[in-house]
Every structure is written in C-alpha cells, then in structure tokens.
C-alpha cells in the first residue's frame, strides 16, 4: 500500500522569496509521484510528475521537484514565487505506471503569498 | 477539446436522501475515478471504473456506488446520506493504456443538512 505525508498544512511566504513544500511517501512497490495544484473553487491540475528517468522534474511555471529514493521524499521547490502561485498543493503517489493503478493524495499544503 | 465536466456543480440534500452525481470524461479517455474531498483535506479515492466495471475501490461503504456507461461517462450514487458526506466530489479521467495522469473536473459540492 502507498501513503503520502505532507509535513506542512500551511506555508506563508513573501512574494519573490523561495519556497519548499515537503512531501514524504511510503510504498512497498515501485513508486510514481505527482504534484497537483488546486486554485480556489477549481478542480486539481497536474503540476509535474515523476514516472521514470531523471529524478529532477520541472513544470512550465518554474516549479521543480526531486525524487529522493533514500529519503523517500518528493519535495516541491520554486526559487521565486508570485502572487499567482497562491493555491493548495497536493503531493500524490501511485504504485503503477498506468492508469490501472489508483493515485493516493496527501492532505495538502496551502501556499499563501504575501506582497 | 472539452475537459472533464461534472454536474451538478452544487446541491443540497437532507440526511437519509439519495444523490446522483454525473461525470463526462475528457475526450479520448476511457477510465473514470471518483474522489471525495472534505473541507481542508486531500482527495480520498472512492473507486475507479473501466469498461463499465468497478476496477478498484477505496475505503468507502456500500452506500457509495457507481456506474460507467458505454460512452465512458459515469455516475456516482450515494444512498442514505449522512452529514459527514458533505464534501466536494471530484471526477477524474485517464486513459487505461497511458501513463497514470488524471484530468480532473471542477467538482460537485454536496451539502447534507
């Protein structure tokens, strides 16, 4: 079985400051990792994913995450945040590559950006 | 290209009633998953449908049931509603043969009074 722990329920940061949202997982099988973002009153959107290959994955809007197998972590980072990054971020894990495997989500981290 | 559409967007029910939520998957997708997101929580997996059958199920009671139609659309039914069923219900679609990436709808917000 897989599980995800997001260590911070809320992270307040100033605009243009760096941010790290922490995520740890547990899995007894191969692991595939995701970050989803939920803007207010919207559904979830895929931000980035680790399925195979390079352990450092990037999104189109400047976020990156690194798969660290030894520390069972998949922390999300951005060197400089913007007001538009205000949202809830969910780390997720799956035990399978294909859609036949369910995706399990963490409890979320609310990122609030102060001007 | 329409994404995942869900209806209704909001609804209010009373305890003991039954509710049906509907989902149309993204064009080209054949698999539908349903999630329950309580206020301030992450989405909890309810079940997944593929080829009109329930393929996987999370830790939800039998009051939660579903259906998938030949056109891949899906329904989520909840019987004997409880106050604790109040939540945002999210539908997500994917392609069973593709990488495990979900496309979510905006959700149906259910309030049970």
Boltz contact constraints between the chains, C-beta under 6 A:
constraints:
  - contact:
      token1: [A, 42]
      token2: [B, 106]
      max_distance: 6.0
  - contact:
      token1: [A, 43]
      token2: [B, 90]
      max_distance: 6.0
  - contact:
      token1: [A, 43]
      token2: [B, 104]
      max_distance: 6.0
  - contact:
      token1: [A, 43]
      token2: [B, 105]
      max_distance: 6.0
  - contact:
      token1: [A, 43]
      token2: [B, 106]
      max_distance: 6.0
  - contact:
      token1: [A, 43]
      token2: [B, 107]
      max_distance: 6.0
  - contact:
      token1: [A, 44]
      token2: [B, 104]
      max_distance: 6.0
  - contact:
      token1: [A, 46]
      token2: [B, 101]
      max_distance: 6.0
  - contact:
      token1: [A, 51]
      token2: [B, 99]
      max_distance: 6.0
  - contact:
      token1: [A, 90]
      token2: [B, 42]
      max_distance: 6.0
  - contact:
      token1: [A, 94]
      token2: [B, 100]
      max_distance: 6.0
  - contact:
      token1: [A, 98]
      token2: [B, 100]
      max_distance: 6.0
  - contact:
      token1: [A, 99]
      token2: [B, 31]
      max_distance: 6.0
  - contact:
      token1: [A, 99]
      token2: [B, 94]
      max_distance: 6.0
  - contact:
      token1: [A, 99]
      token2: [B, 96]
      max_distance: 6.0
  - contact:
      token1: [A, 99]
      token2: [B, 100]
      max_distance: 6.0
  - contact:
      token1: [A, 100]
      token2: [B, 96]
      max_distance: 6.0
  - contact:
      token1: [A, 101]
      token2: [B, 100]
      max_distance: 6.0
  - contact:
      token1: [A, 102]
      token2: [B, 45]
      max_distance: 6.0
  - contact:
      token1: [A, 102]
      token2: [B, 56]
      max_distance: 6.0
  - contact:
      token1: [A, 105]
      token2: [B, 42]
      max_distance: 6.0
  - contact:
      token1: [A, 105]
      token2: [B, 43]
      max_distance: 6.0
  - contact:
      token1: [A, 106]
      token2: [B, 42]
      max_distance: 6.0
  - contact:
      token1: [A, 107]
      token2: [B, 41]
      max_distance: 6.0
  - contact:
      token1: [A, 107]
      token2: [B, 42]
      max_distance: 6.0
  - contact:
      token1: [A, 108]
      token2: [B, 42]
      max_distance: 6.0
